[in-house]
C-alpha cells in the first residue's frame, strides 16, 4: 500500500528531525485514540513553543496532522468530534511503521519505496526555500491542504456507480441528437470545420444543466410562508449534513415568520444530483460529475478569488475548453478578468490524473497576476504540483503518462501566447445584483447594469451578408437568443443583445412556473429596445417581419414600436408574425417595447413581455426576420 503523501514528506527529514517529530505526532494521535472524549487532547495551540519550535517548520509535520483530520482555526489546530478516527489511525500507523523501519536504517538519508526504488519525492524539499516565519508557513500549509483536498475530491467523479446514477438524470439521447444536428449544420456551412461532436455535446450539456436541471440560490424561500429570507450566518451541521460534506449550513431567516430555513452547502456530487441547487461550488461540482458521466474528460477548476468551474478536453481541437455551468458559457477564459473585473492570482485544475496551474489561460495581464501571487513561493508551488502528480501517476501506463506530458506541453505554449481580449465580455449573470455588486463581479459600472443597457447593436456577419438575411429569435424560458442566420449562434441572457433598457428585469415565478420581463417594482414605466445597423455591411432593408409577445392585466399597457429616422410604426404584440415594407431602403432601425399602467402595489406586473411557461422549452417569444439588399 502506497504511503500517504504527508508521511512521504515527513520521511525526507534527517533521522534526528524525523524521530523528534514522530514522537510528537504519535503522542497527539495516541492521546486522541485513548481518550476520544477529552477536549484537551483534540486541540493543539499553534502558539505553543513545542508546536511552533519543533513541528511548524519541519517538512511534512503539519501535513500529517491535517491528513489525520485536524482542521485549522485562528489560534489552534482542532480535531473535530464529527471526524472519523479511521484516517487518524492510518496516518498514525504509517508514521510508526516508517519509524520502526528507519531504526534499522540509521545510515540512510532516504527511505525506499516498496519496490526498492528511491522515493520520487526525496529530491524535492518543498519547504526548504521558505523563510521560517509563522504567517508564511501557515499560508503554505493552508494552500497544501487545499491542493490535497481538491485532488482527492475529484476521484469521486470516477466512481462508476455514481456516474451511472448521474446518467439516469441526464437526457443523453436528446442531447446527443441535438449535438449531432448542430454538428451537421455547422459542417454544411463551414468548409474547414474542425470541431467534433463532443464539442457540441458540451454546449448541449451546459444548456441543459443551467436551464433544465440546476438552480441558483442566493437565499431560499421561507419553508412556512414561501416569502423572501436573508442569509443570517451559520448553523451547526447535523450528522446527515456532514455525511454529504456540508460542513457549513447557512441560516436563511424570514423576517415575517421568524423562521430559520436551513441551507446545507453540500460538497458531495451524489447528493447534489437530488438537491439540484446552490451557488458556484455546487454547480461546478455536480456539472463536472455530469461531464464525466457522459464520457467527457473533465477537470475541476479552483480559483483562489472564490469561484469554481469546469474544463473539458476537446479531442478534435486537442485543448482544454473553459466551461462555466453557472453562466452557460464555453471557451471564454477571459470572462473573469475582463468581464467580471476579477483580480486573479491562483487558478488550479484538478483531474483524476493531474494537477495543473492554469492561471495563465485566464489572464491577459500576466505581470499583474504575478505581483498578486504572494500566498506561497512559486518554487514551492511548482515542486508541490510535481510531487502530487508523480504520486498520482505512479500506476498509470507509459502511454497515458506520455499523453499527459504532451498535453501539458501544448498547454504551456498556450499559456505564453498572448490572449485576445474581447470587448463584449459582460459581468456575471448568476446571482442577485446585490450579491454580484458585493463580490465586484458586475463588470462595468453599476448604473450600466441597473438602468442603461450595454448598447448591443446587431450588424450583419459575413455569413448574413452572403445570404442577405438576419434571422434572430429569443426564447424566454431558456433566456437565450438564437441567431439562426449566423450558424445558429447562441447568445445567453436577455439583455446581452439589448440596445437600451430602463427599469425592466427578467422575472422567474417558481411557484407558478412562469417567466417574463416586467418593470422593476415601484417604477411607473419601463422600456427596452433592440438596434440593427446595416451601414457597415453596405446593405439596406428589403423587408422586415416581427413576432412579439406581450401580455397585460388590469390597466397595464405595452406599446411596440418599429422606428427608423422619423418613421415610427406601432404594432401589436399578440404573438403573430407581422410583415413591414415601410422601412424598405432603411440602413438602421430599432424595435422598442414601452411598458406602463397597472394598478396598486403590483402594477409593475400588469405589463409583461415574453410571458412563457417554464415548461415551454422550444417556443420563441420574440422573432425578427430581415431580408437585405445591396445599396
C-alpha positions in Angstrom: 0.0 0.0 0.0 1.4 3.4 -1.0 2.4 5.8 1.8 0.2 8.8 2.3 1.7 11.9 0.7 2.2 13.7 4.1 4.1 10.8 5.5 6.3 10.7 2.4 7.2 14.3 3.0 8.0 13.6 6.7 10.4 10.9 5.6 12.5 13.5 3.7 13.9 14.8 7.0 17.1 13.7 8.6 17.0 11.0 11.2 17.3 13.4 14.1 14.4 15.6 13.0 12.4 12.6 11.9 12.5 10.8 15.3 11.8 14.0 17.2 8.7 14.8 15.1 7.5 11.2 15.1 7.4 11.2 18.9 5.2 14.3 19.0 2.9 13.2 16.2 2.4 9.8 17.7 1.7 11.4 21.1 -1.0 13.6 19.6 -2.6 10.6 17.8 -2.4 8.2 20.7 -3.9 10.7 23.2 -7.0 11.1 20.9 -7.3 7.3 20.3 -7.1 6.6 24.1 -9.2 9.5 25.3 -11.5 10.4 22.3 -13.9 12.4 24.5 -11.4 14.6 26.2 -11.4 18.0 24.6 -7.9 18.9 25.7 -6.3 16.2 23.6 -8.3 17.3 20.4 -6.7 20.8 20.4 -3.2 22.0 19.6 -2.3 25.6 20.4 -0.4 26.9 17.3 1.5 29.4 19.5 2.7 26.7 21.9 6.6 26.7 21.9 6.6 22.9 21.4 4.5 23.1 18.3 6.0 26.3 16.7 9.6 25.3 17.6 9.6 21.6 16.9 6.8 21.0 14.3 5.8 24.0 12.3 8.9 24.3 10.1 9.5 20.6 9.6 8.7 19.2 6.2 5.6 17.0 6.4 4.8 17.5 10.1 1.8 19.8 9.8 0.7 18.0 6.7 0.5 14.8 8.7 -1.7 16.5 11.2 -4.0 17.7 8.5 -4.2 14.2 6.9 -5.1 12.8 10.4 -8.1 15.1 10.3 -7.1 18.2 12.2 -8.5 21.5 10.9 -7.2 25.0 11.4 -8.9 27.7 13.4 -7.4 31.1 14.1 -5.3 30.0 17.1 -5.5 26.2 17.2 -5.4 23.0 15.2 -8.6 21.1 16.2 -9.7 17.5 15.7 -13.5 17.8 15.3 -15.7 15.4 17.2 -17.5 14.6 13.9 -14.3 13.5 12.2 -13.8 9.7 11.9 -10.8 8.2 13.7 -10.1 5.9 10.7 -7.9 8.3 8.8 -6.1 9.2 12.0 -5.3 5.5 12.6 -4.0 5.1 9.1 -1.6 8.1 9.4 -0.6 7.1 12.9 0.3 3.5 11.8 2.1 4.8 8.7 4.3 7.1 10.8 5.0 4.3 13.3 5.9 1.8 10.5 8.4 4.3 9.0 9.9 5.0 12.4 10.4 1.3 13.0 11.8 0.8 9.6 14.2 3.7 9.9 15.5 2.4 13.3 17.3 -0.3 11.3 18.5 2.1 8.6 20.2 4.9 10.6 22.8 5.5 7.9 20.3 6.2 5.1 19.0 9.7 4.5 16.1 8.5 2.4 13.6 5.7 2.8 12.9 3.4 -0.1 9.5 2.6 -1.7 8.0 -0.8 -1.5 9.6 -1.9 -4.8 13.1 -0.8 -3.7 13.3 2.4 -5.8 14.2 5.8 -4.3 11.2 7.8 -3.3 10.2 10.1 -6.2 9.7 12.9 -3.7 13.0 12.7 -1.9 14.8 15.2 -4.1 12.1 17.9 -3.6 12.2 19.6 -0.2 9.3 21.8 -0.8 9.6 23.9 2.4 13.3 24.5 2.5 13.1 27.5 0.2 10.6 29.2 2.5 11.5 31.7 5.3 10.7 30.2 8.6 8.2 32.7 9.9 4.8 31.9 11.2 2.5 33.6 8.6 4.3 32.3 5.5 4.3 28.7 6.8 0.6 28.8 7.8 -0.3 30.1 4.3 1.8 27.3 2.8 0.1 24.7 5.0 -3.3 26.0 4.1 -2.5 26.0 0.4 -1.2 22.5 0.6 -4.3 21.3 2.4 -6.4 22.9 -0.4 -4.4 21.2 -3.1 -4.6 17.8 -1.4 -8.3 18.2 -0.7 -9.3 19.1 -4.2 -7.0 16.5 -5.7 -8.6 13.8 -3.6 -12.2 15.1 -4.2 -12.1 14.8 -7.9 -11.7 11.0 -7.5 -15.4 10.9 -6.6 -16.2 11.7 -10.2 -14.6 8.4 -11.3 -16.9 6.2 -9.3 -18.7 4.1 -11.9 -21.8 3.6 -9.8 -22.1 7.4 -9.3 -21.6 8.1 -13.0 -24.4 5.7 -13.8 -26.6 7.5 -11.3 -25.8 10.8 -12.9 -26.6 9.4 -16.4 -30.1 8.4 -15.1 -30.8 12.1 -14.7 -29.3 13.3 -18.0 -31.4 13.1 -21.2 -28.5 11.6 -23.1 -30.4 10.7 -26.3 -31.9 14.2 -26.7 -28.6 16.0 -26.0 -26.8 13.7 -28.4 -29.4 14.2 -31.1 -29.2 18.0 -30.7 -25.4 17.9 -30.8 -25.4 15.8 -33.9 -27.9 18.1 -35.7 -25.8 21.2 -34.9 -22.7 19.5 -35.9 -24.1 18.7 -39.3 -25.4 22.3 -39.8 -22.0 23.6 -38.9 -20.2 21.3 -41.2 -22.6 22.3 -44.1 -21.8 26.0 -43.6 -18.0 25.8 -42.9 -15.6 24.2 -45.3 -12.6 24.0 -42.9 -14.7 22.9 -39.9 -12.5 21.2 -37.2 -14.9 20.7 -34.2 -16.1 17.2 -33.2 -19.4 16.0 -31.9 -18.1 16.1 -28.3 -17.7 19.9 -28.6 -21.4 20.3 -29.4 -22.3 17.8 -26.7 -20.5 20.1 -24.2 -22.6 23.0 -25.3 -25.8 21.0 -25.1 -24.9 19.7 -21.6 -24.2 23.2 -20.4 -27.5 24.5 -21.7 -29.5 21.6 -20.2 -27.7 21.8 -16.8 -28.4 25.6 -16.4 -31.9 25.8 -17.7 -33.5 22.4 -17.0 -31.6 20.8 -14.1 -29.8 23.0 -11.6 -31.0 26.2 -9.9 -29.2 29.1 -8.3 -29.7 30.0 -4.7 -29.0 33.4 -3.2 -31.4 32.8 -0.3 -34.1 30.1 -0.1 -37.8 30.9 0.2 -39.2 30.6 3.7 -40.3 27.0 4.5 -43.5 28.3 6.0 -44.7 31.3 4.0 -42.6 30.9 0.9 -41.6 34.6 1.3 -38.0 36.0 1.0 -35.3 35.3 3.5 -31.9 36.7 4.4 -28.7 34.9 5.0 -28.1 35.4 8.7 -25.0 33.4 9.5 -24.2 29.8 10.0 -25.9 26.9 11.9 -24.4 23.7 13.3 -24.3 20.9 10.7 -26.2 17.6 11.5 -24.8 14.2 11.1 -26.7 13.9 7.9 -25.2 17.2 6.6 -21.7 16.0 7.5 -22.3 12.7 5.7 -22.7 14.6 2.5 -19.9 17.0 3.0 -21.9 20.0 4.3 -19.6 21.4 7.0 -21.3 24.8 6.5 -25.0 25.3 6.9 -26.5 28.7 6.2 -29.3 30.2 8.2 -31.8 31.8 5.8 -34.0 33.8 8.2 -37.6 35.0 7.4 -38.4 38.4 9.0 -42.1 37.7 8.6 -42.3 34.3 10.2 -39.2 34.5 12.3 -38.4 31.1 10.9 -34.9 29.7 10.1 -34.6 27.8 6.8 -31.5 25.7 6.7 -29.3 25.6 3.6 -26.6 23.0 3.9 -23.8 23.6 1.4 -23.4 20.0 0.2 -20.0 19.1 -1.2 -20.8 15.6 -2.3 -21.9 15.5 -6.0 -24.1 12.4 -5.4 -26.3 14.5 -3.0 -26.3 17.4 -5.5 -27.9 15.2 -8.1 -31.1 15.3 -5.9 -30.9 18.7 -4.3 -30.0 20.4 -7.6 -29.4 23.8 -6.2 -26.7 26.0 -4.8 -24.1 28.6 -5.8 -21.0 28.1 -8.0 -19.4 25.5 -5.7 -22.4 23.2 -6.0 -22.8 23.9 -9.7 -19.3 23.1 -10.8 -19.1 20.1 -8.5 -22.2 18.5 -10.0 -21.6 19.6 -13.6 -18.1 18.1 -13.6 -19.6 14.8 -12.5 -22.2 15.0 -15.3 -19.4 15.6 -17.8 -17.5 12.5 -16.6 -20.8 10.5 -16.7 -21.2 11.4 -20.3 -17.7 10.2 -21.1 -16.2 13.7 -21.5 -12.7 14.2 -20.0 -13.2 16.9 -17.5 -11.4 18.6 -14.6 -12.5 20.8 -11.7 -11.1 24.4 -11.7 -10.5 26.2 -8.4 -10.0 30.0 -8.4 -8.5 31.4 -5.2 -10.6 34.5 -5.6 -13.7 32.5 -4.8 -15.1 30.9 -7.9 -15.0 27.4 -9.4 -15.9 25.9 -12.8 -15.0 23.1 -15.2 -12.7 22.4 -18.1 -13.5 19.8 -20.7 -10.8 18.3 -23.1 -11.7 18.6 -26.8 -10.3 15.7 -28.6 -10.9 17.3 -32.0 -9.2 20.6 -31.0 -6.6 19.0 -28.7 -7.0 21.6 -26.0 -9.0 22.2 -22.8 -12.2 24.2 -23.1 -13.3 26.6 -20.3 -16.9 25.7 -19.2 -18.8 27.7 -16.6 -22.1 26.0 -15.9 -23.4 28.9 -13.8 -23.2 31.2 -16.8 -23.8 28.6 -19.7 -20.5 29.9 -21.2 -18.0 27.8 -23.1 -14.4 28.8 -24.2 -14.4 32.3 -22.8 -11.4 32.1 -20.4 -11.0 35.9 -20.1 -14.6 36.2 -18.8 -13.5 36.7 -15.2 -10.6 39.1 -15.7 -12.3 41.2 -18.4 -16.0 40.7 -17.9 -16.2 40.4 -14.2 -13.1 42.6 -13.5 -11.7 40.0 -11.1 -8.1 40.4 -9.9 -6.9 36.8 -10.4 -4.0 35.1 -8.7 -4.1 31.3 -8.5 -6.3 29.1 -10.7 -5.6 25.4 -10.4 -7.1 22.5 -12.4 -7.7 19.1 -10.8 -8.5 15.8 -12.5 -8.1 12.1 -11.6 -4.6 12.1 -13.2 -3.1 15.5 -12.8 -2.9 18.9 -11.1 -2.1 21.9 -13.4 -1.6 25.6 -12.6 -3.8 27.1 -15.4 -3.8 30.7 -14.1 -2.3 31.9 -17.3 -5.1 30.7 -19.5 -7.5 33.0 -17.7 -5.4 36.2 -17.8 -4.0 38.6 -20.4 -2.2 40.5 -17.7 0.5 38.0 -16.5 2.8 40.6 -15.0 -0.1 42.0 -12.8 -1.1 38.4 -11.8 2.5 37.6 -10.7 2.5 40.6 -8.3 -0.6 39.2 -6.6 0.7 35.7 -6.2 2.1 36.2 -2.7 0.4 33.4 -0.7 3.1 30.8 -1.4 6.5 30.8 -3.1 6.4 29.9 -6.8 9.2 27.3 -6.3 7.2 25.6 -3.6 4.0 25.6 -5.7 5.9 24.1 -8.7 7.5 21.4 -6.7 4.4 20.5 -4.8 2.4 20.1 -8.0 5.1 18.0 -9.5 5.2 15.9 -6.3 1.4 15.3 -6.3 1.4 14.4 -10.0 4.3 11.9 -9.6 2.4 10.2 -6.7 -0.9 10.1 -8.5 0.6 8.9 -11.8 2.6 6.0 -10.4 0.1 3.5 -11.5 -0.5 4.9 -15.0 0.7 3.3 -18.1 3.6 4.7 -20.0 1.3 5.7 -22.9 -1.0 7.6 -20.6 1.9 9.4 -18.9 3.2 10.4 -22.3 -0.2 11.6 -23.4 -0.5 13.8 -20.3 3.0 15.2 -20.8 2.3 16.1 -24.4 -1.0 17.8 -23.4 0.9 19.8 -20.7 3.5 21.0 -23.2 0.7 22.2 -25.5 -0.9 24.0 -22.6 2.4 25.7 -21.7 2.7 27.0 -25.2 -0.9 28.3 -25.0 -0.2 30.0 -21.6 2.7 32.0 -23.1 0.8 33.0 -26.2 -1.0 36.4 -25.9 -4.7 36.2 -25.1 -7.0 38.2 -27.3 -9.2 40.4 -25.2 -12.9 40.6 -26.2 -14.7 43.8 -25.5 -18.2 42.2 -25.3 -17.5 40.0 -22.2 -20.1 41.1 -19.7 -20.4 40.9 -16.0 -21.6 37.9 -14.0 -25.1 36.6 -14.9 -25.7 34.2 -12.0 -26.8 35.5 -8.6 -28.7 38.6 -7.4 -27.4 42.1 -8.3 -26.6 42.8 -4.6 -24.6 39.6 -4.4 -22.7 40.5 -7.6 -22.0 44.0 -6.5 -20.7 42.8 -3.2 -18.3 40.5 -5.0 -17.3 43.1 -7.5 -18.3 40.9 -10.4 -20.9 43.0 -12.3 -18.3 44.2 -14.9 -18.5 47.8 -15.8 -20.4 50.4 -13.7 -23.4 49.6 -11.6 -25.5 52.2 -13.4 -24.9 50.3 -16.6 -26.4 47.2 -15.0 -29.4 48.8 -13.4 -30.5 51.4 -15.8 -28.9 51.5 -19.2 -28.2 48.6 -21.5 -24.9 47.6 -22.8 -25.6 49.2 -26.2 -25.5 46.0 -28.3 -26.0 46.5 -32.0 -27.0 43.8 -34.5 -24.8 44.1 -37.6 -24.6 41.6 -40.5 -21.9 39.0 -40.2 -20.1 37.6 -43.2 -22.5 34.7 -43.3 -25.5 37.0 -43.2 -24.1 39.4 -45.8 -23.7 36.4 -48.1 -27.3 35.1 -47.7 -28.7 38.7 -47.3 -30.7 37.6 -44.2 -30.7 38.4 -40.5 -32.9 36.0 -38.5 -32.9 36.3 -34.7 -35.3 34.9 -32.1 -35.4 34.9 -28.3 -36.6 32.1 -26.0 -37.7 33.4 -22.7 -37.7 30.1 -20.9 -34.1 29.3 -21.8 -33.2 33.0 -21.7 -31.3 32.6 -25.0 -31.1 34.5 -28.3 -30.7 32.3 -31.4 -29.1 34.0 -34.4 -30.4 31.4 -36.9 -28.8 33.2 -39.9 -25.3 33.0 -38.3 -25.0 29.3 -37.9 -27.4 29.0 -35.0 -25.2 31.2 -32.8 -26.5 31.2 -29.2 -26.2 34.3 -27.0 -27.1 33.9 -23.4 -29.1 36.3 -21.2 -32.0 38.6 -22.2 -30.1 41.9 -22.0 -26.9 40.8 -23.8 -28.4 41.8 -27.1 -30.3 44.9 -25.9 -29.5 48.3 -27.2 -31.1 50.1 -24.2 -33.2 49.3 -21.2 -34.7 51.2 -18.3 -36.5 49.9 -15.2 -37.0 46.4 -16.5 -35.9 42.9 -15.4 -36.5 39.2 -16.0 -38.8 37.7 -13.5 -39.0 33.9 -12.8 -42.0 32.8 -10.8 -41.0 29.4 -9.3 -44.4 28.7 -7.8 -46.4 29.4 -11.0 -43.6 28.1 -13.3 -43.7 31.2 -15.4 -41.1 33.7 -16.7 -41.4 37.2 -18.2 -39.8 40.6 -18.5 -41.5 43.3 -16.4 -40.9 46.7 -14.9 -38.9 46.9 -11.8 -41.1 47.2 -8.6 -42.1 50.8 -7.9 -41.4 52.1 -11.4 -44.3 53.7 -13.4 -42.8 53.0 -16.8 -40.1 50.8 -18.4 -38.6 50.4 -21.8 -36.4 48.0 -23.8 -35.1 48.3 -27.3 -33.0 46.4 -29.9 -31.0 48.0 -32.6 -30.0 46.9 -36.1 -27.3 48.7 -38.2 -26.7 47.7 -41.8 -24.3 50.6 -42.7 -21.0 48.8 -42.2 -22.2 45.9 -44.5 -23.3 48.4 -47.2 -26.7 46.8 -47.3 -30.2 48.1 -46.5 -33.7 46.7 -45.7 -35.8 44.9 -48.2 -38.4 43.7 -45.8 -38.9 43.1 -42.1 -41.1 40.5 -40.3 -41.5 40.7 -36.5 -43.2 38.4 -33.9 -43.5 39.9 -30.5 -45.4 38.5 -27.4 -46.7 40.7 -24.6 -49.5 40.4 -22.1 -51.3 43.0 -19.9 -53.5 42.8 -16.8 -56.0 45.4 -15.5 -54.9 48.8 -16.9 -51.4 47.7 -17.8 -50.1 48.7 -21.3 -47.4 47.6 -23.7 -46.6 49.6 -26.8 -44.5 48.1 -29.6 -42.7 50.5 -31.9 -40.6 50.0 -35.1 -38.6 53.1 -35.7 -36.2 54.3 -38.4 -35.3 58.0 -38.5 -38.6 60.0 -38.5 -40.7 56.9 -39.4 -42.4 55.2 -36.4 -44.8 52.3 -36.8 -46.7 50.9 -33.9 -47.8 47.2 -33.9 -49.4 44.7 -31.6 -47.5 42.2 -29.5 -50.1 39.4 -30.0 -47.6 36.7 -30.9 -48.3 36.7 -34.6 -45.7 37.3 -37.3 -46.2 40.7 -38.9 -44.5 42.0 -42.1 -43.4 45.6 -42.7 -42.5 47.1 -46.0 -42.5 50.7 -44.7 -38.7 50.6 -43.9 -37.7 49.5 -47.4 -34.3 51.1 -48.1 -33.5 51.9 -44.4 -30.0 51.4 -43.1 -30.8 51.2 -39.4 -33.8 50.8 -37.2 -34.8 49.9 -33.6 -37.6 47.8 -32.1 -38.8 49.2 -28.8 -41.3 48.0 -26.2 -42.8 50.6 -23.7 -44.3 49.2 -20.5 -46.7 51.3 -18.4 -50.0 51.4 -16.5 -51.3 48.9 -14.0 -53.0 49.2 -10.6 -51.9 49.0 -7.0 -48.7 47.7 -5.5 -48.5 45.0 -8.2 -48.8 47.5 -11.1 -45.3 46.6 -12.2 -46.5 43.1 -13.0 -49.5 44.3 -15.1 -47.5 44.8 -18.3 -45.3 41.9 -19.3 -43.1 40.9 -22.2 -42.5 37.3 -23.4 -44.6 35.7 -20.7 -44.0 32.0 -21.1 -44.3 28.7 -19.1 -41.1 27.3 -17.9 -42.3 24.0 -19.4 -42.4 25.5 -22.9 -38.8 24.9 -23.8 -38.9 25.4 -27.6 -41.4 28.2 -28.2 -39.9 31.6 -29.2 -41.2 34.7 -27.6 -39.6 37.3 -29.9 -38.5 36.9 -33.5 -37.2 39.2 -36.2 -36.5 38.3 -39.9 -34.8 40.9 -42.0 -34.3 40.4 -45.7 -31.5 42.6 -47.1 -30.5 44.0 -50.4 -27.5 45.8 -51.8 -27.3 49.6 -51.6 
